[in-house]
Amino acid sequence: MKHRPRTFAALLACAPALYATRARGQDAGAPDASASDDAAISARARDALDASADGATTDASASSEPQTQSATVAHPGADAAAPTQPTQSSEPSAVTPIEQSPRPRPRAQARPRPSAPRRDVEAEPEQGTTVIGSLARTLEQTPGSVTLVRNEDLRAQRPTHAGEALRNVPGLHIVPEDGLGMRLNISVRGLDPNRSRKILILEDGIPVSLNPYGSPELYYTPPIERMDRIEVVRGSGQILYGPQTVGGVINYISAEPPRTLFALANVRGGDQGYFVAHAAGGLTQGAIGARLDVLHRRFNGPRLFGAEVTNVTARLRARFSPRSTLNAKFDFYDERSAVTYVGPTASQFAVNPAFNPAIHDRFLVRRYAISLWHDWNIGGGFRLRTTAYGYETHRAWRRQNFERADSMADYERICDAMARCGPRGSTQIQPDNDGGSLFFRRDASIRDRHFLVGGIEPRLTFNWTRGAVFSGELIAVVRAHYEAANEQLLLTSTPTGEYGEPLDAEVRNGYAFSAAAQHRFSFWRRLHVTPGVRVETFLSDRRITRVPSATMPTQGADANVIGNAFSWALIPGLGVTFDATRQLTAYAGFHRGYSPPRTKDSVSNNGLNLQLDPELSWNFELGGRVRLNRWLDVDAAAFWLEFDNQIIPPSESGGAVSAGGFNTGHSRHVGVEASVQFDIAPLVLPSTVKLPLTLSYTWLPVADLIGGLWNGNRVPYAPEHMLSAQLRFVHSSGILVQVNSNLVSRQFTDRDNTVAQSRNALIGEVPTYVTLDARLAYAWRQTGLTFAVAGRNLTDQVYVASRAPQGIQAAGYRQVFAELEWRWPRM
């Protein structure tokens, strides 16, 4: 069937590419995944008529893997080292993805739409971000703001950590803390970024925080090297997920087992002790597929943290029949570093921005995870995915005890305002008691914590249709979840001790049950109305078995304090999308955000239930998407967020500057976010060249505290302006050049909105900063080799990224890397 534009506007949009096709002949690029059966239309004309063209490239880790973005095709920003090779796959998806795909095929394509599956012959599940059993979950049906960090974007940028990739997503503010991004602090639309507590972080649809309900801190970030793509949902589409959905959902999707024999070896090295080695391989034999990733990273950094990360991940897929597939993933993660809460004071930072006063601090994380998910095509439009997951995290952090004023103790080391350190009485140091110096004691505290998480989640999807006018999709999900935490604080007798006297200890358990349903009603395949509701319940208990002795502060005493708490919430949401034209889609929606109180917050040290309500928010959105063939893609949204019942405990990781015990708060967040991708290459340049420019901008004029002592003050770490720009040059010869720049405007770091910097550097404004990154790569396709050089923070303008937890956390140091990669099959 031939493509025929149904509107005059669509014909005009196609005209430039059609004219270019007649002038230059056939496109020398990769074949279009949505090519028409009409051979008379050239590939270039098909690209112009296919307004849904988008970046489906070969997997970042396997050039022969199945197509992971079923609703996307070649994008003008595709990596020259990875020409698009779309494949048609009938394998079930090997992940539990976020339901809405931000860049699938829009309605603009003029090809026959798929009909609903016959009840006697079921269609195969789609790949990638589509729901198991969905037939056309297009961007137009997505009820809210969504962004997909695609495989080709990750390959072109080669971020050193996920934070670098997420900085390009509108609405997200990444607060750096360490050079490897091992603990990301992510703020969504001005919410608190501390340990990413107000956003749900998933890997293959499974939570990754310590305890998703009771301790939602993010102390583990999935390594970006083994990821295929990242999904970010900020609108009403997150109703099906929980908890921690006040801000949004980020879902890391790992690479799947390849269909044929595949091997990858990647080595990167650079200054400041940066080194990465990543090896991956896999194959599919008959009904069994497997993939193994082994990753090792090292980074000393300007502050001499000596970070080392080792990660081993295995994925298996067994297809029992066309209707039944079982997937499994096993993951081991080990991290060792000298990262610390303590940053330099204001004067120390002025003398030496890379100064690390806490030289004896050590941080260890070890994590084991296993997950199983089974996909069953029941028939009659029904599909069932059952997911079971479990992971254990051990986090031990030794931090030397210190003071900011001289208490006349026997200090192991004193660091003065000029960043000089030495013992008491040394003539080389001149300490003061005004906040410019740090006094380190001869002991340290080890925060030894074990976390256990397990759960099971069945998810049923039903697709139905009533002729050409009325169709829909129902998704129902329930989840039973258990989590436990075992914590103790040990006091060592030396700054480098490995064991010590237990001062306090406690055990916490959490039991959560949730259920959700979301139903999309589609009218004439143009109007999509998606109501949804979620119910969350969480029962927790806390048992304190040891407390500091009342007579001997350096020793502990046995205790038996028991308390429990219960919270629940009803979380509704509604999204509406309307395809106004083939190029324009409008959407609007609202949903209830939810964050349960942490168990340590809701049960006091005396076992008293403090009757804390969940943190709740109302989130509203109004936006639209414009897509003009392959040269212009715009997505813009205005948002309004009312965040109530905020629990503000004194948090050491958050700085604990202005907080003085528990408090409830209300904040309002109003702004606009937009992303634009423009590529003039399809109109005026040879088909061998692609030159996409991508801009992302967030304007947050209102991020204010409402009521109380700080009424009208701005929320800490909520910049008003964030701008990201990315320019990519791709040539079919294998050359790729990419430049990224990010601007973050000034921020306050406390609720008093203090501008002047304190001498201890804990409060004060964070000035505006700009970063500049670049990468040059060449793919020698005949050999499967790729050579690249890259630079981060090329201007070398060191800036204050944060003042939490305990002093200045600096960033902006220039780094230069070299990279060599080999993969088979060669591309």
Disulfide bonds with the S-S distance in Angstrom:
Cys415-Cys421 2.08
